[in-house]
Amino acid sequence: GIDDIIAGNVSKYIVLPAGYCGQPKKGHLIFDACFESGNLGRVDHVTEFEYDLFIRPDTCNPRFRVWFNFTVENVKESQ
């Protein structure tokens, strides 16, 4: 569920539409937080232009999520 502990960072996670098979196309976003200070733990695809992003808690204080540090690639114009 939503309250599950998110243990690791997303690493080059490609978000594909439900039921899509094949190679990713322009606009199929690629999220990555597998680098020092990256903290994106999970990505849920909601619609073509909406995603739920789950940020991992801060290392020294698990009650807080102070920063958002991740990359997004493969965007298309006007996305």
C-alpha positions as CSV (number, residue, x, y, z in Angstrom):
1,G,0.0,0.0,0.0
2,I,0.9,3.7,0.1
3,D,2.3,3.3,3.6
4,D,4.9,0.7,2.5
5,I,8.5,1.7,3.2
6,I,10.3,2.7,0.0
7,A,13.8,1.3,0.4
8,G,15.7,2.2,-2.8
9,N,15.9,4.7,-5.5
10,V,14.3,4.5,-8.9
11,S,17.0,3.7,-11.5
12,K,16.2,4.5,-15.1
13,Y,12.6,3.6,-14.7
14,I,10.7,3.9,-18.0
15,V,7.0,4.7,-17.6
16,L,4.9,3.0,-20.3
17,P,1.1,3.4,-20.8
18,A,-1.0,0.5,-19.6
19,G,-1.1,-2.3,-22.2
20,Y,1.7,-0.8,-24.3
21,C,4.2,-3.3,-25.7
22,G,7.3,-2.4,-27.6
23,Q,10.2,0.1,-27.5
24,P,9.7,3.3,-25.6
25,K,8.7,6.3,-27.7
26,K,9.3,10.0,-27.2
27,G,7.1,11.0,-24.4
28,H,7.5,7.8,-22.4
29,L,9.2,9.3,-19.5
30,I,12.4,7.9,-17.9
31,F,12.9,8.7,-14.2
32,D,16.2,8.2,-12.5
33,A,17.4,8.9,-8.9
34,C,20.3,6.4,-8.7
35,F,22.9,8.9,-7.8
36,E,24.2,10.6,-4.6
37,S,21.4,12.6,-3.0
38,G,18.7,11.1,-5.3
39,N,15.6,10.3,-3.4
40,L,12.8,9.2,-5.8
41,G,11.5,5.9,-4.5
42,R,8.5,5.1,-6.7
43,V,6.6,6.4,-9.8
44,D,3.0,5.6,-10.6
45,H,1.6,6.4,-14.0
46,V,-1.8,8.0,-13.6
47,T,-2.6,9.6,-17.1
48,E,-0.5,10.7,-20.1
49,F,0.4,13.9,-18.3
50,E,0.0,12.9,-14.6
51,Y,2.3,10.8,-12.4
52,D,2.4,10.1,-8.7
53,L,5.9,10.5,-7.4
54,F,6.9,9.0,-4.0
55,I,9.9,10.6,-2.4
56,R,12.1,8.7,0.0
57,P,12.5,10.1,3.6
58,D,15.6,12.1,4.5
59,T,18.5,9.9,5.7
60,C,19.0,11.6,9.0
61,N,15.4,12.3,9.8
62,P,12.8,9.8,8.4
63,R,9.9,12.0,9.4
64,F,10.8,14.6,6.7
65,R,11.1,14.8,3.0
66,V,12.9,18.1,2.5
67,W,14.2,17.9,-1.1
68,F,13.2,16.4,-4.4
69,N,16.2,15.2,-6.4
70,F,15.8,13.1,-9.5
71,T,16.0,13.4,-13.3
72,V,13.4,13.0,-16.1
73,E,14.4,12.1,-19.6
74,N,12.7,11.4,-22.9
75,V,10.1,14.2,-22.7
76,K,8.4,15.5,-25.9
77,E,7.6,19.0,-26.7
78,S,4.5,20.4,-24.8
79,Q,4.4,17.4,-22.4
